[in-house]
């Protein structure tokens, strides 16, 4: 996900950009502290048995558990603050939620529109017909091949960090869709399932969570690599933060599901815009 580009806040001199960086760094420190503490607690468990659970040991254990809860609360608070301040530095809730901000929002919505327009077209023409229009024969096309084709069609040309983040979220979406292939050899059937409202809404939520995470990560990647090795960043710290942001997105829109909505055409675009608006607004609630 690396990039040599740099983020330019949409509002000149916007102080929230630095605050987002501080919160993101603090969240990482919280994670590292949690992992160290959990290792200590696991080692303590292995070295103890019922016979040596003295009152002193029990007090020590309660102290460790209290510290664990404190680190965990601090971690979640700092992740949320990093997201909130990223949104603020990109123009604020209304600008980002409406897709008007070139710093964050516009490319994400554009890619989501591309995905649903493309899948609607495939549903209408059939996969063979859709590929034929592009000069491609369906014969021997695997899901891996199709993922590359779909990415080329749905992605945005990269002119800045917003497009880079949206395209990364698109890659994640297509990778997550691989689960639809389980139990079926019919790729077209699986693609059509995507337009099922319940499944599509889940994917919209995951996409937006991945998109916001990609913004945070790519903007602070160089700073992170000066402190931690790439394996620790890529395989440990970042996946946990990404899952936290996606969970925050999902938990904020549980009352906003429209299972029977037609996700194709203009109605689909309106729903995606409203869903994006709701998610950004909910992420900004209960600000510190």
Backbone torsions as a table, in degrees:
resi	resn	phi	psi	omega
1	UNK	NA	4.8	-173.5
2	UNK	-62.6	150.3	178.6
3	UNK	-152.8	147.8	178.7
4	UNK	-92.4	-2.5	-178.7
5	UNK	-75.4	164.6	178.4
6	UNK	-125.3	152.4	-179.1
7	UNK	-82.1	133.4	173.3
8	UNK	-115.1	110.7	-178.4
9	UNK	-54.0	143.3	-176.8
10	UNK	-69.6	-23.3	176.2
11	UNK	-111.4	116.8	-175.2
12	UNK	-58.4	132.2	179.7
13	UNK	75.4	13.0	-178.3
14	UNK	-61.1	115.4	-176.0
15	UNK	-72.0	-18.2	-175.8
16	UNK	-69.5	-17.9	178.1
17	UNK	-63.5	-47.4	177.6
18	UNK	-63.7	-36.3	179.2
19	UNK	-67.0	-36.2	176.8
20	UNK	-63.2	-43.6	178.5
21	UNK	-61.3	-42.9	179.9
22	UNK	-63.0	-43.3	-179.6
23	UNK	-66.6	-40.1	179.6
24	UNK	-63.1	-44.3	178.1
25	UNK	-63.1	-40.3	179.5
26	UNK	-65.1	-37.3	178.4
27	UNK	-62.5	-40.4	178.7
28	UNK	-64.2	-42.8	177.9
29	UNK	-62.4	-39.4	176.4
30	UNK	-59.8	-43.4	179.3
31	UNK	-61.5	-45.7	-179.7
32	UNK	-63.0	-42.4	177.7
33	UNK	-62.7	-39.6	178.8
34	UNK	-63.3	-43.5	-178.5
35	UNK	-66.6	-40.4	177.8
36	UNK	-63.2	-43.5	179.7
37	UNK	-65.2	-41.3	179.4
38	UNK	-64.5	-37.8	175.9
39	UNK	-61.5	-43.8	179.6
40	UNK	-62.7	-41.3	-179.4
41	UNK	-68.2	-37.9	178.2
42	UNK	-66.6	-41.9	177.1
43	UNK	-63.3	-37.7	179.3
44	UNK	-65.8	-38.7	178.5
45	UNK	-63.3	-40.7	-177.9
46	UNK	-68.0	-28.5	-175.5
47	UNK	-92.8	0.3	-177.1
48	UNK	-117.8	158.4	170.4
49	UNK	-141.1	-179.9	-175.0
50	UNK	-61.8	-23.2	-175.6
51	UNK	-77.3	-22.9	-176.4
52	UNK	-113.2	23.6	175.3
53	UNK	-80.5	69.4	-179.8
54	UNK	-72.0	161.4	176.6
55	UNK	-54.2	-37.4	179.7
56	UNK	-64.4	-43.3	178.4
57	UNK	-63.8	-39.0	178.9
58	UNK	-64.7	-39.5	176.7
59	UNK	-64.2	-41.7	178.7
60	UNK	-61.8	-39.7	-179.9
61	UNK	-65.5	-43.1	179.3
62	UNK	-63.3	-36.1	178.3
63	UNK	-64.5	-43.2	178.6
64	UNK	-64.2	-41.7	-180.0
65	UNK	-65.9	-37.1	177.4
66	UNK	-65.1	-42.0	178.0
67	UNK	-64.1	-38.2	178.7
68	UNK	-61.8	-44.3	178.8
69	UNK	-63.8	-38.3	-180.0
70	UNK	-66.0	-44.5	177.3
71	UNK	-61.8	-40.9	-178.0
72	UNK	-65.4	-43.5	177.0
73	UNK	-62.0	-42.6	-179.5
74	UNK	-65.0	-39.3	178.5
75	UNK	-60.0	-52.0	-178.6
76	UNK	-63.8	-38.8	178.5
77	UNK	-63.6	-41.6	-178.2
78	UNK	-70.7	-35.7	175.5
79	UNK	-62.1	-46.6	-179.5
80	UNK	-63.3	-40.7	179.2
81	UNK	-66.5	-36.0	177.5
82	UNK	-62.2	-41.7	178.9
83	UNK	-66.8	-47.4	-178.9
84	UNK	-58.7	-43.7	-177.3
85	UNK	-74.6	-27.4	171.7
86	UNK	-63.3	-44.9	179.1
87	UNK	-64.0	-43.2	178.3
88	UNK	-60.8	-44.1	-177.0
89	UNK	-70.7	-14.8	-179.0
90	UNK	-97.3	8.2	175.5
91	UNK	125.3	-9.8	178.6
92	UNK	98.5	169.7	-172.0
93	UNK	-56.3	-53.9	-174.7
94	UNK	-62.9	-43.5	-177.6
95	UNK	-65.6	-45.1	-180.0
96	UNK	-68.5	-47.4	-175.6
97	UNK	-63.0	-29.6	-179.7
98	UNK	-83.0	-8.8	-176.9
99	UNK	80.8	16.2	-177.6
100	UNK	-86.5	-15.3	-176.4
101	UNK	-88.5	124.9	175.6
102	UNK	-74.8	-16.4	179.0
103	UNK	-77.5	-35.9	-178.0
104	UNK	-161.0	121.4	175.7
105	UNK	126.9	-49.9	-173.4
106	UNK	-63.1	-50.0	-177.5
107	UNK	-68.1	-35.3	179.4
108	UNK	-61.4	-46.3	178.1
109	UNK	-65.7	-40.0	-179.4
110	UNK	-60.0	-43.4	-179.6
111	UNK	-67.8	-40.2	177.4
112	UNK	-61.6	-42.7	176.3
113	UNK	-60.4	-43.4	179.9
114	UNK	-59.5	-42.6	-178.8
115	UNK	-61.4	-49.9	-175.8
116	UNK	-71.5	-34.6	175.6
117	UNK	-64.8	-41.0	-179.4
118	UNK	-66.6	-45.2	-178.9
119	UNK	-68.3	-33.3	175.2
120	UNK	-64.6	-41.1	179.3
121	UNK	-65.1	-40.8	177.7
122	UNK	-63.8	-41.1	179.2
123	UNK	-63.2	-35.9	-178.3
124	UNK	-76.5	-45.1	-174.7
125	UNK	-90.7	-18.6	-170.0
126	UNK	85.4	150.1	-176.2
127	UNK	-62.4	-40.7	-179.3
128	UNK	-63.2	-43.5	179.4
129	UNK	-66.2	-39.9	-179.7
130	UNK	-64.4	-44.4	178.6
131	UNK	-67.3	-37.9	-179.9
132	UNK	-60.1	-38.8	177.6
133	UNK	-59.9	-23.2	-179.0
134	UNK	-101.4	8.8	177.8
135	UNK	76.2	25.1	-178.2
136	UNK	-119.7	134.6	176.9
137	UNK	-90.0	142.2	-178.4
138	UNK	-68.8	-25.4	-175.9
139	UNK	-51.5	127.7	173.3
140	UNK	65.3	14.6	174.8
141	UNK	-76.2	121.6	177.4
142	UNK	-93.9	169.2	176.5
143	UNK	-61.9	-37.0	178.4
144	UNK	-62.5	-41.2	176.6
145	UNK	-62.7	-44.6	-175.7
146	UNK	-66.8	-34.8	177.2
147	UNK	-58.0	-42.2	179.1
148	UNK	-65.6	-40.1	179.4
149	UNK	-65.2	-46.2	-179.6
150	UNK	-63.0	-38.3	178.8
151	UNK	-63.5	-44.4	-179.9
152	UNK	-61.1	-37.7	-177.5
153	UNK	-75.7	-39.2	-171.2
154	UNK	-93.8	-18.1	-175.7
155	UNK	-75.2	163.8	177.6
156	UNK	-104.2	146.5	175.2
157	UNK	-62.6	132.1	-174.9
158	UNK	-80.7	114.9	173.2
159	UNK	-121.7	-6.4	-179.9
160	UNK	-169.7	-171.8	-175.8
161	UNK	-69.9	-28.6	-179.4
162	UNK	-65.3	-45.1	178.0
163	UNK	-65.2	-38.5	178.0
164	UNK	-61.0	-44.4	179.9
165	UNK	-66.1	-41.5	179.9
166	UNK	-64.6	-40.9	179.8
167	UNK	-67.9	-35.2	176.5
168	UNK	-66.0	-39.8	177.1
169	UNK	-64.8	-34.6	176.3
170	UNK	-63.8	-43.1	177.3
171	UNK	-59.7	-42.3	178.7
172	UNK	-63.2	-42.4	-180.0
173	UNK	-60.4	-46.9	-179.8
174	UNK	-65.3	-35.3	177.7
175	UNK	-67.9	-40.6	178.1
176	UNK	-64.9	-31.7	179.5
177	UNK	-67.7	-15.1	177.8
178	UNK	-58.0	-26.2	178.3
179	UNK	-63.6	-27.7	178.5
180	UNK	-66.7	-21.2	-177.7
181	UNK	-79.0	-14.5	179.7
182	UNK	-65.6	128.1	177.1
183	UNK	84.6	3.4	177.7
184	UNK	-145.5	142.3	174.0
185	UNK	-99.3	0.0	-176.6
186	UNK	-95.1	97.4	-178.0
187	UNK	-62.5	-40.9	-178.4
188	UNK	-61.2	-41.4	178.1
189	UNK	-61.3	-42.3	-179.3
190	UNK	-66.2	-39.5	178.4
191	UNK	-64.3	-39.9	178.8
192	UNK	-64.9	-31.6	177.4
193	UNK	-61.5	-28.0	-177.8
194	UNK	-60.3	-31.2	-178.4
195	UNK	-80.3	-3.6	170.8
196	UNK	-62.0	129.2	-170.3
197	UNK	-55.1	-47.1	-175.8
198	UNK	-62.1	-47.3	-179.1
199	UNK	-66.7	-41.3	-177.7
200	UNK	-63.4	-40.7	-179.9
201	UNK	-64.8	-40.2	176.6
202	UNK	-60.1	-41.0	-179.6
203	UNK	-69.5	-35.7	175.9
204	UNK	-60.6	-44.9	-179.7
205	UNK	-62.1	-46.3	179.5
206	UNK	-63.1	-40.8	179.6
207	UNK	-59.6	-49.1	-177.1
208	UNK	-65.0	-39.8	176.1
209	UNK	-62.1	-44.0	178.5
210	UNK	-64.2	-38.3	-178.9
211	UNK	-64.0	-46.3	178.5
212	UNK	-65.9	-42.5	177.4
213	UNK	-59.6	-43.7	-178.7
214	UNK	-60.0	-37.3	176.2
215	UNK	-60.8	-48.8	-178.5
216	UNK	-62.3	-46.6	-174.9
217	UNK	-65.5	-48.6	-175.5
218	UNK	-67.2	-29.5	-179.9
219	UNK	-74.0	-27.9	-176.9
220	UNK	-112.3	9.2	-175.1
221	UNK	-58.3	-47.5	-177.6
222	UNK	-62.8	-41.2	179.2
223	UNK	-62.6	-40.8	-179.3
224	UNK	-65.6	-40.6	-175.8
225	UNK	-68.9	-17.1	176.1
226	UNK	-77.8	-19.9	-176.9
227	UNK	-106.3	-32.2	-173.3
228	UNK	-130.3	153.7	176.6
229	UNK	-74.6	154.7	-172.9
230	UNK	-61.4	-36.8	-179.2
231	UNK	-62.1	-42.4	178.4
232	UNK	-63.1	-41.6	-179.9
233	UNK	-66.1	-51.9	-171.1
234	UNK	-73.1	-43.0	-171.3
235	UNK	-97.7	-11.1	-175.2
236	UNK	-126.5	-65.1	-172.1
237	UNK	-68.0	-51.7	-173.5
238	UNK	-66.2	-41.2	177.2
239	UNK	-58.4	-36.0	179.8
240	UNK	-68.2	-42.5	179.8
241	UNK	-67.7	-40.5	177.8
242	UNK	-59.5	-46.8	179.6
243	UNK	-62.9	-35.8	178.4
244	UNK	-63.9	-44.4	179.7
245	UNK	-65.1	-42.7	178.0
246	UNK	-62.2	-41.4	178.0
247	UNK	-63.2	-39.4	178.2
248	UNK	-63.6	-40.8	177.4
249	UNK	-61.6	-48.2	-177.2
250	UNK	-64.7	-41.4	-176.4
251	UNK	-69.1	-22.5	-177.5
252	UNK	-85.0	-10.0	-174.9
253	UNK	-124.4	19.4	-177.6
254	UNK	-61.4	-25.8	-178.3
255	UNK	-97.4	10.4	-174.4
256	UNK	-117.7	22.6	-177.3
257	UNK	-82.8	134.5	177.2
258	UNK	-121.3	83.3	-169.0
259	UNK	-63.1	-31.6	-174.0
260	UNK	-97.3	10.1	-177.5
261	UNK	-68.1	144.2	173.4
262	UNK	-82.0	112.4	-173.9
263	UNK	-89.7	13.7	179.2
264	UNK	-106.0	156.8	175.1
265	UNK	64.5	-151.8	-175.1
266	UNK	-64.6	-36.7	178.5
267	UNK	-62.7	-39.7	177.1
268	UNK	-63.4	-42.6	178.2
269	UNK	-62.0	-41.5	179.4
270	UNK	-64.6	-40.4	179.9
271	UNK	-65.1	-44.7	179.8
272	UNK	-60.3	-43.6	178.0
273	UNK	-61.4	-44.9	179.7
274	UNK	-65.2	-39.9	179.1
275	UNK	-64.5	-43.9	178.2
276	UNK	-61.6	-43.6	178.8
277	UNK	-59.5	-47.1	-179.4
278	UNK	-61.4	-42.5	-177.7
279	UNK	-64.6	-48.2	179.8
280	UNK	-61.9	-43.1	179.8
281	UNK	-62.4	-44.2	-179.6
282	UNK	-67.0	-35.1	177.2
283	UNK	-64.9	-25.1	-177.5
284	UNK	-92.7	-3.8	179.5
285	UNK	-71.8	159.3	177.8
286	UNK	55.8	47.3	-179.9
287	UNK	-69.1	150.3	177.0
288	UNK	-69.8	NA	NA
